Amino acid sequence: MLISKLNRKSGGQVGINTNLSLWSLREAESKGLLNKDFISKIIKAGIRSSSGDIDFEGLLSDDFLLMDLAYLCYKTENKNGMEIEEFFEEVEINLEELSTIFICVITNLFKKNGEMPGEFKKATPRQKTNGKKKKHRH
């Protein structure tokens, strides 16, 4: 199910990288390439899925998300690559490939470097008082 290359209409291939970081997603959100709540939806989907199954359908919020993620994966691999319009004019991409890219991106966010939702839970400070206030001794 791994995908690392897409075919060009003129022949040859372009590389893509589906190992996107939260930072690259955040930058894409701030530039308007992804919906502003996309990262929040990923985090919520991961926290809700204690069984390890990811609710991919719940993350699909609009028609352009699959295409935007494909372009983001391309730009991650090719820093000085084509602009988005040229990319979609030049690259042959079908719905199966778009879906595979989406699944790879989300799966990589959850699986690499120690389970993303768990990392957020660990990073959140919590009181360890069992609901009781500590008495100060003088």
JOTA-V193170 format. One record per pair of residues at least 6 apart in sequence whose C-alpha atoms are under 8 Angstrom apart, sorted by the first residue. I is the first residue (numbers start at 0). J is the second residue. Records with the same first field share a line. If there is no record, write none. Layout:
I: J, J
This chain:
0: 99, 103
1: 99, 103
2: 15, 17, 96, 99, 100, 103
3: 14, 15, 16, 17
4: 12, 13, 14, 15
5: 12, 13, 14, 15, 90, 91, 92
6: 12, 13, 90, 91, 92
7: 13, 89, 90, 91
8: 89, 90, 91
9: 89
13: 73, 90
14: 73, 76, 77
15: 69, 72, 73, 74, 75, 76, 77
16: 72, 73, 75, 76
17: 72, 100, 103, 104, 107
18: 72, 103, 104, 107, 108
19: 72, 75, 104, 107, 108
20: 108
21: 38, 108
24: 33, 38
25: 38
27: 33, 71
28: 34, 35, 37
29: 35
32: 67
33: 64, 67, 68
37: 58
40: 58
41: 58, 105
42: 115, 116
44: 53, 54, 57, 58
45: 51, 53, 109, 115, 116
46: 116, 117
48: 54
53: 106
55: 102
65: 97, 98, 100, 101
66: 97
68: 100, 101
69: 97, 100, 101
70: 83, 86
73: 80
74: 80, 81
108: 114, 115
109: 115, 116
